[in-house]
Amino acid sequence: MTIEKVEKLDLIDYKILCELDKNSRISYSELGKKIRVAKETVKYRINLLEKTGVIKGYYTLIDFSKLGYTVYRPYVRLQNASPKIEAEITNYLKNKKNVGVFYRINGEYHLALGVFAKSIWEYQEFWTEFKIKFGEYFSSYHLSVFTEYVEFSRSYLIGSKNTEKLTFNAITESKQEKLDGLDYKLLTFLSNNARASLVETSKAINMSIVTVRYHMKQLLKKNIITGFRTIFDINKLGKQYYKVDLFFKEFKNAENVRQHIISHSNVVYTEKSLVSSDLEFDVEIENFEKFTQLIESFKAKFPNDIKDYKYYSLIKNYKTSYVPNL
């Protein structure tokens, strides 16, 4: 994998990225106060980070469970798919509203998806249509179902052990909340426009500022909105992405193993799923050598608990849209 690190990012840039990672809605002035830099400088730096592609966008993290959705994760290995066919598959998946995550990956499989559905039959409808269109190019596939999905802030950005690592829940064991049409309208817009101001949001969805503020406050209070985050091109930050499936020998110490792993600054997501591994986590790290060193350090610390692991690396993130077809 080629790393396209952007040169000349300094400590101020990384402090800005760190704050936006924790809360992408933070104002220029508040961010400036936090890192002791003038508001105008913060605004200029953010614009430059967007222009150079270090920042790719801003998204609102939603607890899908509270909207009545389950997230299904199919993996697909392709065969005999020409570049033309792969382009057709890519465009098809990017345009499917219930496909929230779409990665091209290295490893046992080529495609990794996150698909929103309110029932197994709704998911089956998506999968059947996908197979009818492109099934002849599927060599193998695997399905798991998320029961938990958690994101963490990237404390590695400024390399300080004292940097707070925040937790954002996106899938939890919870009851479905009742929402009205205005809630759904607001969530749909904010899903990929998390940094939009109240004025911009009001104009975009034709809703008064007072109404926007009220509904956003309620969605936050109910933990339906669990965070406002930033999408980075991690390659431009000199990082590579690895997804790990960990398998245990014994399970009595599983929670201690989990807590140790997720406390590491380079671990940015963790998941629980049915029909999969015993622990899943996602790592953003400099290179494959450092990734293997990290895994070996986990195995060395818990030799009686960790049995084996599998991983895949990211080739390209084609889609990150954390809102289903509302």
Secondary structure by P-SEA (a helix, b strand, c coil): ccccccccccaaaaaaaaaaaacccccaaaaaaaacccaaaaaaaaaaaaaaccccbbbbbccccccbbbbbbbbbbbccccaaaaaaaaaaaaacccccbbbbccccccccbbbbbccaaaaaaaaaaaaaacccccccbbbbbbcbbbbbccccccccccbbbbbbbccccccbbbbcaaaaaaaaaacccccccaaaaaaaacccaaaaaaaaaaaaaaccccbbbbbbccccccbbbbbbbbbbccccaaaaaaaaaaaccccccccccccccccccccccccaaaaaaaaaaaaaaccccccccccccccccccccccccc
